[in-house]
């Protein structure tokens, strides 16, 4: 152990011990020359059975943290290794772990817990947006430091990992029982961003109820069964976070953040209050009719002024070259009286995010929040509602970077489904993109459901309609001169991947060899015909063309003598 008063690496003076665990001790130290306080975590070789394995884990942890910069994460400043120990020098975080606060005070006020939840959502969203995404996997009160200013810091990245599509081996038996999601203990799928959402849900449950989910009976009850004064809105949020099936949870931190910011609006008491207001409204309505005629002229004039203001803001947004200023102008346009249901501001924002061409959880949160906050106003203008949701769905489908490169288009297709479904449910029959929306939704639903159905041996009959929708959508996208080269290349890669993966299934469901070869030939022709104008799209095209050879082999295997049964 380090001695109090000793000097580490010639510059860090050990002041006191501030914590210890099973294999490490944490000290407070000061760099006297810089007059800066640090925390030093010491792991001794004689304190662990397999130091080399622990050392490799620490190297992974420190290397990961060195790349990260966020207000709610500690910074690593130095790593010192000698013959007896491994030392990590990091930010000294003043305050206590929330587990300590729980022990001292019991259940914590839900208003505080919700604010901490928003901060945790923010930092998890940041981790999930890295390339590749970082899955934290050990959210619990002991790993959350509460600072004197009321903000939190997420500590201990020992179980965090970079997300690798279909890599199940490194996702098992990690995390803390009770807090950890079912998929963390093997046999129930792979950990991903939704795993962290589950762990956050169990953590919130512990904080507001005082009931530790890692102790018997290892369950998360509805929080109002424990404390009836708690919000039903918060209860609904926690219950959605901790669904056993990841598909039933929040699918992103942006989605969870929105509900946390509006938890009172999904509260039972809020709904009752709204009904009371409705009764008062009916009474007030009778009185207001008397003054209505006089107000019509004033209202007309104010609408004209609002229209002028709205158009001016949109024009300013289109003129400026500053990205942040564009975002704020479009958001301001949505707030203009009587204009929240107009589509121009939403489409402008979506176009801006497409041009940025890189997934950003901040962008996603802004867009989702804007659409949900103004949903009713947009629904009053069906054309605006449908068009904004169709373009948002395409943003998810083609632009946002979810998952590993080899599978990201599948993940994005699944996430786009709810947005396309909104289009289908609200569009009129003469909406020109209705057919495409249905095709997109069908393909996304296919990818969402097919693995489960295949496991149940109930997937027969799905592949023929999937093949037809794939053909229909590929043709529509590639024949549209207005579509960008990136959209066409993403669509063609999805078609190629699908042919490669499901060639045998297509055959079993009645797709003929001529039909699949015809689709393959047209795909190849479209691919060769895409004119690329950037290094990124040029790379995309070349990679897809390289894979076409393997895809042709997959067709030959499925339909040739080797594939005959």
N, C-alpha and C positions, 0 to 999 in steps of 0.2 A: 504494500500500500504506500501511497505517497505520503510524505511527512508534512505536517502543517508547518509553514514557513520555508519549506524547501523551494528551490528554483528549478523549473522544468524548461529544458532547451535554452537555458540562459536568459529567459525573458518572462516566463509565467510564474509568479509567486503564489504558492498554494495558501489560501486564506482559511478555508474550512471545508468540512464534508457537508454536502447538502442533500445527498440521497444515495441509496445503494439498492442493488437488485441481486438476483441469484448469481450473476457472474461479473458484475461491474460495480464500480463506485464512482459517484459524480462529485467533483469538488468545485468550489468557487475559487477562481484565481484572478490575479490582476497583473496586467502588463504596466509596470510602474512608469516606464518611459512614455507610453501612450496614455497613461491614466485611464485605462479601459478595463472593465471587468469582463471575464469570460467564464464559461463552464468547461471543465475538462472531465471527460468520461474515460475512466481507466478500466481496461480489461486485462487481467493478469493471466499469464500462461499457466500458472499453477492453480488457477481458480476454476478451470474448465477441463473436461475430459478430453475433448478433441479440439485443441486450440486452433489447428490449421483450418478446420471447417468453420469455426467461429470467425477466424481472421478473414477468410474469404467473404463471409457474410458481411462483416464490417466494411470491407473494401467496397463491396457492391453498394452498401448503404451510403457511405460517404461520397462515393463517386456520383451517386444519384443526386444527393442533396447539393453537391457542388454546382450542378447544372441548373438548379432551381432558384427562383427569386420571387418571393411572394410575401406580403405583409404578415401572413399567418403561418409562415414556416421559419424555422431557425436557419441560420447560415453557418456553414462549416468554414473555418478559417485556416485550420492546420491539422495535419495527421502526423503523429510522431510514433515511430515504432522502434523499440529497442529489444534487447535479448530477453527481458522479463515481462514486457507488457506492450499493449497497443493503446495509444492515447489519441483521443479525438477532441480537438479544441473547437468550441462552437459558441454561439451567442449565449450569454447568461440571461435566462428568462426569469425576471422577477415575478413572484406570485406562487400559486399553489395549483396542483392538479385538481381537476373537478372531482376526482374520487375523494380527495381530502375534504373538499367543501361539502360533499355529500355526507361524509362521516360526521362532520361538525354540525351541520344544520339540517340534515335530513332532506326530504323533497324540496326542490328549488322552485322559485316562482316561475310560472310558465312564460311570463313576458320576457324574463331574462333568458330562459332556455330557448325561446324562439329566436331571439337576437343572436345567441351563440350558434344556433342551427343555421342561420343565414350565413354567418361567417364560415362555418364548416362546409356549407354547400359551395361557397365561393372558392375555397381552397381546394376542395375535391374536384370541382369543375375545372380549375386550373391544371391539376394533375392529370385529369382525364383528357385534356386538350393537348398534352405534350405529344411529340412524335418520336417513338411510339408512346401510347398512353401509359400512364403510371397508375396502377391499382394499389391503393394503400392497404386495405385488407385487415386492419387491426384497430378500427375505431372503437374507443371505449373511454370512459371518464378518466382513467389513469393516464391516458396518452394525450389529454387535452389540458394545457396549462392556461389558467385564468390569470391575466395580468391585472395590476391595480387600476388600469384605465378602463377595464371592462371588456377588453378584446382578448382573443384566445390565440394560442400558438399550438399547432399540431406537432407532436414530437414522436420519436421512436419509429424509424422507417425499417426496422428489422425484417418485417414480413412483406414490405412493399415489393412490387415487381413491375417490370415493363410488360405490357400486354402483348401476347403472341397468339394469333388466331389458331385455334384447335390445339394449343399446347396444354394438355391436361396434366402432364406429369408434375409441373411445378405449382399446381394449384390445390393440392390435396393436403389435408391435415394441418393447415396453417390458420392462425387466428385464435381468438379466445372463445371457448364454448359458451353459448348463451348469447353472445354478441354476434358471433360469426354466422354468415349465411349458410344454408344447407350445402351449396355447391363447394364450400371451402373444405369439406370433409370427404370428398370423393364420391364418384358414382352418380352425381346429379348435375353434371355439366361443368362448364369452365367459368372461372371467376372473371368478371369484367366490371365495368362502371356500376352496374346494378348491384353488384356485391357490396360495394361501399355504401350504396344507398340503403341496403338492408342493415348494415352495421350502424349507420347513422340513426336509423329508426329505433333500433334496440337501445342505443345510447340515450336518445331523447326520452324513451320510455323510462329508463333508470333515473334520469335526472328529474323528471316531473313527478314520479311516483315514489321514488326511494326503494323500489323493488328491484333487486339485482337479478337480471336475467341469467347470470352465470351461476346462480345458486338454485337448488331445487325449489320449485318443480320445473325450472328451465323453460319458462313460457312467457309470452307477452300477451297480457289480457287487454281488453279495451280499458283505457286509462280511467274512464269515469266509473267503472266498477270499483276502482280503488278510491278515487276522489271525485264525487259527483259534481264538484264545483269547477272542474277543469273543462276546457273548451271541447265541444264535440268536433269542431273543425280540426283542432290539433289531433284529436283521437283518430279521425279519418285519415289524416296525413300519415300518422305513425303506422296504422294498420295497413295502409297501402305500401309503405316502405318495406314492411316485414312479411310480405306475401312469399310463400315458399317457392312459387313459380316466378322466375325473374321477369317473364313476359307480363305478369300482373302488377309488377312494381312500377314506380316512376322509371322512365327509360333514360332520363338524363338529369343532371343536377339543375339545369335550366328549368325543366318542367317542375321539379320539386321546389325550387326557389320561388317560382310564381305562386304556388299554393301557400308557401310559408308567408309570403308577403300579403296574402289575401285569406289567411286562415279564418278570420272573423266572418268573412263573407260566405264560408261554407259551414258556419256554425248553426246549430239548430235554433239558438236564441236569435240569431240574426234573421233567419228565415221567418220566425214568428213576428219579429219586429217589422219586417217588410209587409207582412199581412196586415198588421195593425195600421201601418202607414197607408195601406191601400184603402182601409175603411175611412180614414180621415180624408184621403184624397177624394173619395166619392162625394163627401159633404162639401169639401172645398170647391169641387168642380162646379157644383150648382151655382155657387157664388161667383165663380170666375167667369161663367158664361155672360154675366151681366156686363163684364168689362171687356169681353173678348173682341167685340167689333172695333172698339177704339184702339185696341192693341194691335190689330191686324196691320194697320198702316205703319205703325212704329216697327213691327216685326219685319215687314217687308224691307224697310229701309235698313235695318240692322243686318238682314241677310245679304243685302247687296254689299254692305261694307265688309262683312265677313268673307264674301266671295272674292272681293278685291284683295283683301289681306292674304287669303289663302293662295291665290294665284301669284302674288308678289313673293311669298315665301318659297313656293315651288320654283319660281324663276331664279331666285337667289341661290337655291340649292343646286340647280343645274349649272349655274355660272361658276360657282366657287370650285377651286381645285383642291381645297383643304378637306381631307377625308373626315376628320372629326366635326368640322363645321357643317359638312353635308349631312351627317347623321343627325346633328342637333336641329338643323333646319327642317328636315323631313319629320322629325318627331314633333317639332313645334307646329308644323302644318296640321298634324293630326289633332292638335288641341284647339284649333280655331273653332269657334262656335258654329255648330251646324255643318261642320266639314269632316268630322271624324269618320264618316261613312264613305268618303270619296276615295277612290283607289289610287290616285296619282302619287300620294306620299308613300304608300306602302310599296307600290311598284318601283318607285325611285329608290327606296331603301334596299329592296331585294336586288335590283340591278347593281347597286353599289357593292353589295356583299358578294355578288357573283364576280364582279370585276376584281375584287380582292382575292378570290379564288383559293382561299385557304381557310380551313375550319377555325372558327374563333368562338369560344363559348359566350364571350361578351356580345358578339353579334347575334348569336342565336337567342340569347336571353332578351335583348332589345326587341327583336322581331316578334318572338312569341308573346312577350308581355304586351306589345303594342296591339297585336291582333286580338288577344284575349280581352284586354281592357276595353277595346272598342267593338267587341263582337256584336253587341246588339245594334249599334249604329250601322255597322257594316251590313248586318242582315236586313236592315231597312232599305238598303241599296243592293239588291241581290247581285247585280252585275259586278259591283266592286268586291263583294264578299267572295264570289266564286273565282274571280280573276286573281285576287290577292292570295287566296288559298291554293289555287292551281300553281302559281309561280313559287309559292313557299314550298309546296310539295316537291317541285322540280329542284329547288335549292337543296333540299335534303337528299334527293335521289342522285344528283349529279355533282354537287359541289362540296358538301361538308365531309371532312375527313374522319370517318369513323372506322376503327378496326385496322387490321393489317392490310397491306396493299393487295394481297391475293384474294381477299374476301370482302374488301370494303364495300364493293358495289352491292353485295348481298345484304350487309348490315344496313346500308343506307336505304335500300329498297324497302326493308321492313319498317324503318322509321318514317318513311314517307307515306305509308298506308293510311294513317288517320287523317292526314291532310287531303289526300285524294278522295277519301270517303266523304269528307265534308263537301267537296265539290260535287260528287255524285248525288248526295242527298239534297243539295240546295239548287243545283243548276236546272234551268229549263231544258226541255228536250231539244230546242234549237241552238243550245250553246255549242259553238263549233268544236271545242276541245273535249266534249263529253265522252266521245268514244275513246280518245286517248287516255282520259282520266280513268275510265273503266279498265282499260288494258293495263295501265300502270298499277292500279289497285289489285287486279287479279294476280299479276306477277309477284308483287310484294307479298300478298297473302299466301301465294304458293310457297315462296321461300320461308315465310314465317311458320307455316304449318307442316311442310312436307317431311321434315326429319322425324317429327313425332308420329305422323301417320305411317311413315316407313317402318318405324319400330313396332307399330301395332299391326303391320302387314295389311293396312287399309288404304294404301296409296294408289292402287290400281284405278285407272280411269281418270287420273288427274293430269297425266302427261300429255295426252292429245290436246285438250283445250289450252294447256300451258304452251305447247308448241305453237298453236294457232295464234295465241295472243302475242307471243314473242315475235312471230313473223309479222303480224299486223303492226306492232309498235316499232320494230326495227325499220320497216318500210316507211312508216309515217314520219319518223324522226329523220331518216336519211334523205328522204325526198323533199324535206322542208328546207328551202333555201335560207330561211330566216334563222334556223338553228345554228349555234356556234360549232366550230370544229371540235371543241372539247366535249360538248354534249353528244355529238355523233360518235366520237371515239369511245366515250364511256358506254353508250348504248351498244355499240358493236362488240366491245369487250364482254359485256354482259351476255350477249347472244352467243358469242364464241364459247365462253365459259359454260353456258347452259347446254349447248350441243355436246361439248366435251364430257361434261359430268353426267348427263342424262341420256346419252345416245342409246344405251341398252334399254332404258325405261321407255324411251320414245318408241323403240321397235316393239316392245311388249304391248304397248297401248295402241298399236296399229298405224303408227307413222311409217310410211313406206320408205324404202331406200331412195327412190327418186325424189320424194318430198324433202328428205333431210339433206340430200346432195344439192338440190335446187336452192335450199336456204343457205347452205354452206357456200355455194358459188356466188350467190348474190351478196352475202356477207363479205366475201373476199373482194368482190368488185367494188362494193361501197367503201371498204377499208382502203383499197388502193386509190380510190378516187378522192379521198379527203385531202384537201390542201392544208398543210400545216404552216403556221406563221410564227410559232414560238418554239423554243427548245423543249419546253415541257410537252407540248402536243406532238412534236416530232418524235420524242422518246416514247410516248404512249403508242403512237402508230407503229413504230418499229418493233416494240415489244409484242404487240398484238399479232403482227405479221409473223414474227418468229414462232409464236405459239400455234399458228394455223396448221403447221405441219403435224404437231402432236394431236391436234383436234381431228385432222383427217385420219390419222391412225386409229383414233378412238371410234370413228364411224366405221372404218374397215373392220375393226375387231368386233363391233356390235352386229354388223350386217353381213360380214363375210362368213366363211365356213367355220371359223373359230367361234363365232357368236351364235351359230345355228343350234337349236336344241332339238 
